[in-house]
Each structure stands twice: as C-alpha cells, then as structure tokens.
Amino acid sequence: MFEGKKVLDIHGHVSRPPEYMAYAAMCMASNGPFPVGAFKITDEKLAPSQKRHIQELDERNIDVQLLGPRPFSSFHWARPHIQDAWARFTNDMIALAVRMNPTRFLGMAHLPQHVELDTSYCLPELNRCVQELGFVGAYVNPDPSGHRDAPGLDQPYWYPLYQRAVELDVALIVHPCATMDRRVEKIANNYQFANVVEEYIATQLLSQTDVFEKFPKLRIAICHCGGSLDRWIKTDPHLGQKDLSKNLFWDTCAHDKDFLEAAIKQRGVDRMLFGTEVPGSGGAIRPETGRPADDLVPIIAGYVFLTTADKHRIFNENPKKVFPPLSRLDP
C-alpha cells in the first residue's frame, strides 16, 4: 500500500518449481511436445515458489501483480511445434498461480511466437488464455528468433495480434527475450541487451508510425521505461509528435534512481505504470539502504519532483487505466 491505496505492479514473472524447466529440457531434447506426465505442476509443487513470491511482494509493499511468463525462458527461437506445447504448459502454470492467489495476481499470456509465422498463429492460445483462463493481456517479444529478422512492430505481420487484442479488450506488454547476437555472447546476462535495444526500437516504431491510427483502441505498455532514454527535446523531429496518451505506455522497472527519475520526466507521469519484475533481476543491494534494487515503492515515493497525486497515478490509477481488470482487485 501507498498512503491508503493499493500498489499495482504490471510487470511480474511467474515463479516456478523445478519441473517447469525440466519439461522445457525434455521438449528441446526430444525435439517435440514431450508428454507432460510426471512434469505436471500441481498446487503442492507450485506452493513453495508461490510462498516465496508472495513474501517478496509483501516485503516491497506490492498488493497486486500482473503475472506473466519469464521472458528469460520463453524459447521463442524453438520450432512452432515446441512453442505450442511450451506456451500451453506455461500458461497453465500461470493460471494455477492465479487460482492459488486470486487476490494478488492476474494472468498475462505467453504467446507461441515464431519468426516464420505471423501473429495469427498466436491467436488460438491468446483466445484460450483470455476467454477460458481469465487472463488480462499478453506478452509480446518483438524479436522472437533473437536475430533481429522479424518485421518491425509497425508491420502487417503484427496486425492479427493487434486486432484480436482490441476485440478482446486486453493490453499487450512488449518484453524482449533472448538475443543471438554473437558480439555479446561473452557478456553476462546478455539478454539484457535485447531489452534495451528492442524496447527502444519498439518505442520509436510505435511512436512514429500509423499503428495506433489503424488500431485506435490498442493499448501497449513497453517494459523497463522503454529500454533507453531519448537524447532529444520533445519538439525534435527525431521523436514522434503524435498524441498517443491513450495507447502507448511504459513501466517503471528500472533500478537506477537517476535513470528512473529521468524516464518518468521524459515519458510523463500519466503514461508511467508501476512495474518491478519482482522477483527477477533486481536483487542487487543498495548500499545506502541495504534493500534490494527492485524495492521501488520507497524510491518513487521519495522523489520530490512528484506530487502525492502523481505517485498515486503511477502506483494505482495508471495501471488500472491500461489494464481495467485490475479494478476488480482494487474496487
């Protein structure tokens, strides 16, 4: 909670038991949708990881979280027949986590993306997740293969997904996954480079093209403040000059205080949604506080350039604007 209002986190990845990655390994090893069998995840198998997850949310004053796949293990470079099985397995586990913690989580779908198939291939699983499992949106990887060979987010390749998201009245979250760029192979956690690059490209493509003219009711949130900051002033023609205040948003999942402050000032308070990725890559300890870097409520609460009303918008009101089902858990 923050001053009497719930803190709503749009950026969370499901915590999983060992069976989750074991199933992935068997699918990859057999080059096929390995039978679930002994890998089936039950309440009992999921409970320990969920307990730890909820504890971390409580420690960070987070009341509700949108729970999606772990992009780190989305494996969108795998062949479509493996993607189908992996997406279904992942989404079933997310649905189980939501069912076990219905006041803390809402589900976000993992889509079976593949660079050779346009996004119409993803629609049956999106329909299942929203209409049967009650999910409120889906994750989108703008570079499924990791080789930067997919069409840009402004291209017709993506239109089937955009159209169906509008029809279902759900929002999309842009979150890249693995990179196959050989230049960064030796750099630890090199998938983070994909986050920075692909999220910034997504920001520029969606800002400067006609996507939202074609799909005026489409809502998209880009993770990690959009990957990178702009170095131009707002009136510069290098930046998009359209009013996309009802369509394009960013989350606050950046752990450096100065970077996050600049991002909020650049993007604007009304388009920033609280997001932390807890539990995820933000476990480094801040020397000045002894708290994890992803403990972002006190960081944002401490910004003197934000009014109390601004902070309520970021923590509570803006997430509900983009993901209206959050209002069910914060009436």
N, C-alpha and C positions, 0 to 999 in steps of 0.2 A: 504494500500500500504506500501511496504518497499523499500525505495530508488528506486522508479520508477517502481517496479514490483508488480503485484497483489499478495496478500496473499490468499492462497488457503487452506481452512480448511476441512479436510476429515472427521471430527468427529462432526456431529451436529444431534440433535434430533428434530423432528417436534414439534412446539408449537401448542397447540390445544385449542379449545373452550370447554366449559362445556359439550356440547353434546357428545363429544368423550368418556369421562369416563362414562357418563350416559348410553350410548349404551352398554359399557362393563358390567356395573352393571346389565342391563336388560338381557343380554345374560347369565350371570352367574346365575341370579335369576331364569330364566326360563329353564336353562339347555338346551339351544338351540339357533340357529341363529335367534334372535329376529328380526322382520321386521324393516328395517331402518326407514321408515316413518318419524315421527317428529324429528328423530335424524340425518337426512340427513344434511351434512355440506355443506353450500353454501359459495360463496365468501363473502357475508355480515357477516356470522357467523365467518368465519375464519379471516377476515380482522384485527380486534383488536389485536389478538395474533401475527399475522404476522408483524404488525406495530412495536410491542414491540420487536420482534425477530430481525428485520432489524436494529432497533435503537441500540440494544446491539452489533450487528456485527459492525456497524459504529463506535461505541464508542471504539471498540477494534481493529480498522484498519483491519478488515477482509472483503475481497472483494467477495469471493465466498465460499460457503459451501456445502458439500455433506450432504443432509438431509435424515435421516433415521428414523426408529421407536424409541420410547423411551423404551429401554430395561427394565426399571423400571416397565413398564406396558405391557410387551409382553405376559404375562399369558401363557407361554408355558406349564405349568402344566395342563391347561384346556384340555378337551377332544377334539379329532380331529374335530368333527362337529362344535364345537365352534371356534376352531382355524381357520377353513376355513373362516367363516364369519368375524372374527376379523381381520385376515390378509388382506382380501379384503377391509374392511372398513378403516383400517389404511393406506393401500397403495393408496387408492383413495384419502384420505386426503393429503398424501404426494404429490401426483400428482397435486392436486389442489393448494397446496402451491407453487410448482414449476411453475405451469402455471401463478400464480399471480405475481411471482418474477423470471422471466426466466433468468435474468442476474445475479442473486445472488445464485440460488440453482440448484442442480442436485439431482435426487432422488436415494435413496437406499432402497431396498425392505425389508419388513418384511415377513419372511417365516413362514408358518403354521407348525412348528416343533412339533413333539410328540415323546417321548422316545420309544414308542412301534412300531413306523413306521420308516423305514429307509428314507433317504433323497430323494428317488424317489418320495415320497408323496408331496414334496415341489415343484417339477419341473413345474407343470402347472401354479402355481402362479408366479414363477420366470420367466417363458416364457412370461406371460401376462405383468409383470412389465417391462421387458426389451423390448419386441417386440411391445407392444401396448402403454405403458406409457412412454417409453424412459428412463427408469432407467439405471444406470451405474454400478450397483452391488447389493449386498445383505448383510444383517447382518446374522451372524451365532452364535447361542447360543450353546456352547459345552456341556452344562448340562441342557437340556430342562426341566426335571422334578424338578430340584433343589436338587435331592437326590444322585447325582453322580452315576447314574446307566446306563448312556448312554455309548456306546462304545467310546474309545478314538478317537481323530481326525485322527489317522493313520489307522483306521479300515475300512473294506469294506462298513460298514453302511453309510459312508460319500461319497463313491465313485460316486454315481449317481450325487450328487450336484457338486462335483469337475469336473466331466466330462462335465456337462452341462455348468458350468461357463467358462470352456475353449472353448467350442463350441460357446458360446455367446460372448466370449472375454470380460468378465466382471470380476472384482476382488471381493473378499469376505472380509468382516470385521468381525473378531472374537470379540464379545462383550457379556459376560455372562449376565444373568438376575437375577432372584430371587434365593435365597437359602432356602432350607427347613431344614438345619442343626439345630437341636434343641439346640445345645450348644450355638448358637449366637442369639437365639430368643429375648433375653432381651437387646441386644446391638442395639443402634440407627443406622438406615441405614445399617442393617446387609447385605443387598445385595452387599455392597461394598466388603465384604469378598469374595464373589463369584468372583468379578472382579479380586482381587489379586491372588487368588488360581487358578482359572480356566484359566486365561490368562497366568500364568507362566507354568502351565501344558501344555497348548497349545503350548507355545514357545518351550518347551523341546521335546514334541512329534513330532512336525513338523520339528525340527532341527535334531533329532536323528534317524528318521525312513526314509522309502523309498517313502513317499508321493510324493515328487517332482521328483523322478525318474519315478514314474508311470504317473505323470501329470506334465511334464517339463514346460508347458506354464501356469500353475496355478499361480495366484498371490493372496497372502493373507496378510492382514495387521492386526496386533493384537493391541488392544487399550491399553491405559494407560501405554505405554512404555513396555508392556509385563507383567504388573502386579507386578513383583518383579525384583530386580537386581540379577545378578549372584555373588556368592562369590568366584568363582574360576578364575584363569587366563585363557586366551583364549586357551592355548595349553593343558589344563587339559582334560583328557578323560571323565570327568563328563559332558562335554559340547560337542555338536555336532561339528564335524570338517569339514562338507561339505560346499562347496561354494553355498550358496542359495541367492546370491546377486540379482538374478533376480526373486526370488519367495517370499521371506519372509521379511516382513517389520513391523514397529511399528509406532505408532503415539506419539505425544509429550504431550498428555493430562495427565500431572502430574503437580501439582501446587506448590510443594515444590521446591525451586530453586536448592538446593543441590542435591536432588534426580534426578531432570530432567537433571542437568549437568552430573551426573554420568551415567544416562541412555544413553544420547547422546554419551558419550565417550565409553561406553561398546558396544552399538549396532552399532555405526559407523554412521557418518553423512549421507552417501549415502543411508542408509536404514531407516532413520527417516523422517516421514511425519508430517507436521504441523497439529495438531488437538487440539481442545479446549473444546468441549462439551458445547459451549455457545449456548443458555442459559441452564445451568444444575446445577451441584453440586459444582460449583466453585465460589460461590458468597461471600465467606468469604473475609473480607477486610484485605489487607496487611497493618500493622501498619506503615511501613516505607514510603508507597506511598499513602495510602488512596484509592487505586484502588483495584478492585476485583481480587481474586487469578487467575481467568481464563483469565485475560488480559495478554496473554503470548507473544504477539509480542515484547513489550519492554523488557521482561525478556530474551528472546532468543537473541534479538538484543544487549543486554548488556553483553553477555558472551564474555569475551576477548579471550578465547581459540578458538573461532570460527572466521574464516576469513569472509569477506563480501561475498565471493563466497559460503562459507559453508552455510551462512544464506539464501542466495538466493535458494540454493538447498532445504533446509528444508521448506522454505515458499512457494516455487513456482515450482521448477523443479522436485523434487521427487514426489509430489502429481500427477503431470501430467504423470510421468513415469508409475505409478501404475494404475492411472485412466485416460487414454488418452482423454476421452471426456471433461475433464477439459480444454483442449486446445481450445475447441470451445468458451469458455468464456474468454480465455486469449490468443488470437491469436498472 
